Amino acid sequence: MILPRARVVRLGFIAAGVIFYPLLAYYSAATSAATTFPSLGLVVSLTPPLAILLGLAWRSSRRLATLIPCLVVCFILGWFWDDLERHFEWVYFMQHVGIHVSLALLFGLTLAPRRQPLCTRFALVVRGALEPEVIRYTRQVTMMWTIYFLVISLISSVLFLFSSLDIWSAFANFMTTPMILFIFAAEYWVRLRRLPHLKHSGIMASILAFRDTQKVDRSAAFSNP
């Protein structure tokens, strides 16, 4: 299957970001660059949240209204730039912990009574009707991801507060992605043994199927106000 050029370019940017951003983040925070060129650390630390904020605003149906808060955020950052430069490592820390706490909430809140666990929702999109044992398993996987993200947040906080910045930066930049990949692989291994009779889909197939379903739901919502 030949991918569209725009998608290839997008995937290339994502791959470059996954590879080079951690290296640049570590260099700017845990080497002499942290004191000789603090602006680099602040710019690098602010790039992901600002890119996400601008991307959401640009894709919004009310683009102009959503761009105004972005301009306000940029003004505030410019006003406090010098203070942020002196403590830019806290921006890195809040970004790392904030992402993991947010993911823990994303998964964990779906475990509440009368709510559908997030992994169960993924499985429904890919498979349709689910057997009781699959529902139980996907609930357990949702709980596992919730605990995982909370544990990573705790480890990150302990290392940042009680260890050196270079140790924390090495953990945050070089260990996070491999650990997530390991968890995906371990969960897939367990799933093959717990549910051997099922046809198993990879995580990307589940994500893409869920994304396509969300697109259909949004289109239906817009066409039926």
Disulfide bonds with the S-S distance in Angstrom:
none
